[in-house]
Structure formats: C-alpha cells, structure tokens
Amino acid sequence: MKRLLPFFVFLFLLSSCDSEFKPVVFETTEINNTYEADISVIYDKAIGKNELSKTINFKIEEAIITTLSDATKKTNLESILKDFNSEFTNFKKDFPDASEPVWELHIETEKIYQSDEVITLAVSTYEFKGGAHGNDKIKFLNLNAKTGEVLNQKDIIENLKDFKVIAKSHFVKSLDRDSEQIKMEDFFFGKPFQLPENIGFSEDGLVLLYNVYEVASYDQGYTEFVIPFNEVESLLKVH
C-alpha cells in the first residue's frame, strides 16, 4: 500500500489540474420568438450547469440588458423583448396613420478573446424606434475566466496613468492612418484625451473603442484602435 500511495496522489493532482484549468466552452444561442417588431437576438452562452457557467451566463445577460435604453429596472432579457414589442404595437394602435417603419431591436455577442485568466465578449445592440437613425452601441465584457466575475479597468490595468500615455499616442496614430483631415481637436468636445469606457482583449492586443457620441459626433461613428500586448504587458494585471 505504501508503494501505491504516491501513484494515487499523482493521479489526484493530475485530475485536479485538469479540472482547474479546463476552459469554458461557449455555444451560440438564439431567441426565436415571433414579434411584430423586427427583433433578433443571437448571443454566446457558456455550456454546463456548474457555478462558473451560471455566473458567466448571468453576467452576459446582465451586460446585454444594461446596454439597452429601456432596461432601467429590468432583470430578464425576454421581458425586455416583450416590452419593446408591446410598445411598438401600442404605438401602431395609437397612431394608425403614422408612416413610421417597423421598429427594430437587434442584439448580438461575439467572443473575441479567451485565455486562462480572461474572457472578452463584444456585446452589440441596435435599437430603432423611428426618426433619423437608430441607436447602436458596442460594449466589451471582460470576465475573470476562473470565477466569471466582471473585470473593470482597475482589475485589468496596473498603472492607468502610464497606460493612458501609451493609449493617447496610439489614438493619434490611428487618426493619421484614417484620414489626414481628422485631428485630435475634432474629438473629446474640447476636453483632454480620455480613456474609453470600452477596453477589451483581442488576439492582437488591447482594443480601445469609443462608441458613437462618446468623443465625437454621430457622423464620425465608432473610434477604435489596438495597442499590441508587447507595449503594455508590463502594465497589465491579467492577460
């Protein structure tokens, strides 16, 4: 028995390591309910019934909900879809002669990065209730790959002050690549350079994304650039 004990200990440690570092697997989920409004929902969902998968799926749905304009007190995605559709059908009843087109709500997520420490998903939403144009937004959701909890900027970046200096230089470079006519003064509405709300991981490095209206007019759309990992790796807490 004494000779077999080390063998069993080895097997236990090996199985423990395998389970500890087993990556989360995702599948694409689609909500196919029939609505009068034009509604589509396609999002990533962690497979499994363990606590990690449950936490990740809760955080994904929570991120989607907080991105939508009418989600102030909502905690369930499908209830939001039903409310959006009801609002549209009520609008048609109240204004039967209105020439407004069908309202739209489109939701989609994409996993753009996954390591032993971090999972990053891009949450894209588009809402249209008539008018000149719809409201579209992208939100990066960074999750701790071992706990499923949301990582904020301070959880990701060790030194925000130094990181901001590097980010500003890449922001300026991105303007030079995009157009010679666009200048730094055209952004931030007269304020100094600021980091975006959205900083996410990709295979090429950290992606920094400013949503429409965040730093410029609607016509200028999204502003996005990538900082390679080799330039900021020393400033990161996770990777």
C-alpha positions, 0 to 999 in steps of 0.5 A: 500500500505504501508503494501505491500511495504516491501513484494515487496522489499523482493521479489526484493532482493530475485530475485536479489540474485538469479540472482547474484549468479546463476552459469554458466552452461557449455555444451560440444561442438564439431567441426565436420568438415571433414579434411584430417588431423586427427583433433578433437576438443571437448571443454566446452562452457558456455550456454546463450547469456548474457555478462558473457557467451560471455566473458567466451566463448571468453576467452576459445577460446582465451586460446585454440588458444594461446596454439597452435604453429601456432596461432601467429596472429590468432583470430578464432579457425576454421581458425586455423583448416583450416590452419593446414589442408591446410598445411598438404595437401600442404605438401602431394602435395609437397612431394608425396613420403614422408612416413610421417603419417597423421598429427594430431591436437587434442584439448580438455577442461575439467572443473575441478573446479567451485565455486562462485568466480572461474572457472578452465578449463584444456585446452589440445592440441596435435599437430603432424606434423611428426618426433619423437613425437608430441607436447602436452601441458596442460594449466589451465584457471582460470576465475573470475566466476562473470565477466569471466575475466582471473585470473593470479597468482597475482589475485589468490595468496596473498603472492607468496613468502610464497606460493612458500615455501609451493609449493617447499616442496610439489614438493619434496614430490611428487618426493619421492612418484614417484620414489626414483631415481628422485631428485630435481637436475634432474629438473629446468636445474640447476636453483632454484625451480620455480613456474609453469606457470600452477596453477589451482583449483581442488576439492582437492586443488591447482594443480601445473603442469609443462608441458613437457620441462618446468623443465625437459626433454621430457622423464620425461613428465608432473610434477604435484602435489596438495597442499590441500586448508587447507595449503594455504587458508590463502594465497589465494585471491579467492577460 
